[in-house]
Amino acid sequence: MAKENLNFEVKLENAKKSLQTLMDPKITIEDSVKAYEKGMKELNEAQKILEDAQIKITNIKGS
């Protein structure tokens, strides 16, 4: 689980970096799209890790 937490934190941090890139007023449209895609991918993967953790907790409580 510690590895998953680390991955979750890393993915959130990467999503934040993508957001910072998007906030740059000098960014090109092409780079904006790339940053958006990368950020959304990181957020979706973080969400999956979170959902898996919630399922594990639910299963432990049900035992």
C-alpha positions in Angstrom: 0.0 0.0 0.0 2.9 2.4 0.7 4.0 2.1 -3.0 0.4 2.9 -4.1 0.4 6.0 -1.8 3.6 7.2 -3.3 2.3 6.7 -6.8 -0.9 8.6 -5.8 1.2 11.5 -4.5 3.4 11.5 -7.5 0.5 11.5 -9.9 -1.1 14.4 -8.0 2.1 16.3 -8.1 2.5 15.7 -11.9 -1.1 16.9 -12.4 -0.2 20.1 -10.5 2.8 20.6 -12.7 0.5 20.3 -15.8 -1.8 22.9 -14.3 1.1 25.3 -13.7 2.1 24.8 -17.3 -1.4 25.6 -18.5 -1.4 28.8 -16.4 1.6 30.1 -18.3 0.3 33.0 -20.5 3.1 32.3 -23.1 2.1 28.7 -23.7 1.2 27.6 -27.2 -2.1 25.9 -28.1 -0.3 22.7 -29.0 1.6 22.7 -25.7 -1.7 23.5 -23.8 -3.3 20.5 -25.3 -0.4 18.2 -24.4 -0.3 19.6 -20.9 -4.0 19.1 -20.5 -3.9 15.5 -21.8 -1.0 14.7 -19.5 -2.7 16.3 -16.5 -6.0 14.5 -17.1 -4.1 11.1 -17.5 -2.3 11.7 -14.2 -5.6 12.6 -12.5 -7.4 9.6 -13.9 -4.7 7.3 -12.7 -4.7 8.9 -9.3 -8.5 8.4 -9.2 -8.1 4.7 -10.0 -5.6 4.3 -7.2 -8.0 6.0 -4.8 -10.9 3.8 -5.9 -8.8 0.6 -5.5 -7.9 1.7 -2.0 -11.5 2.4 -1.1 -12.5 -1.1 -2.4 -9.8 -2.6 -0.2 -11.0 -0.7 2.9 -14.6 -1.7 2.2 -13.5 -5.4 1.9 -11.6 -5.2 5.1 -14.5 -3.7 7.0 -16.8 -6.4 5.6 -14.6 -9.2 6.9 
